[in-house]
Amino acid sequence: MSLDKAILHNKERRKPYRGSKAFDPTCRNHGGDDWSESDRTIGTKRRLASAERSIEEFEEVHDASEENGNNAN
């Protein structure tokens, strides 16, 4: 059934957008505005920052062990 036919026969049950979603499509699901994007990607940013800290910590420990002559290889 096409969307036009569903609307004509009152079978369309979608709810209209409310609030800012009604006039700004970037605020809808998977939107491209800064607010939505930061909400969606905060977990990824935190994991990347944690991984970078882990790499830096590993390199510091590895460099310190090489300076002391304790080469693990």
Beta strands, then each sheet from edge to edge (+ up, - down):
end
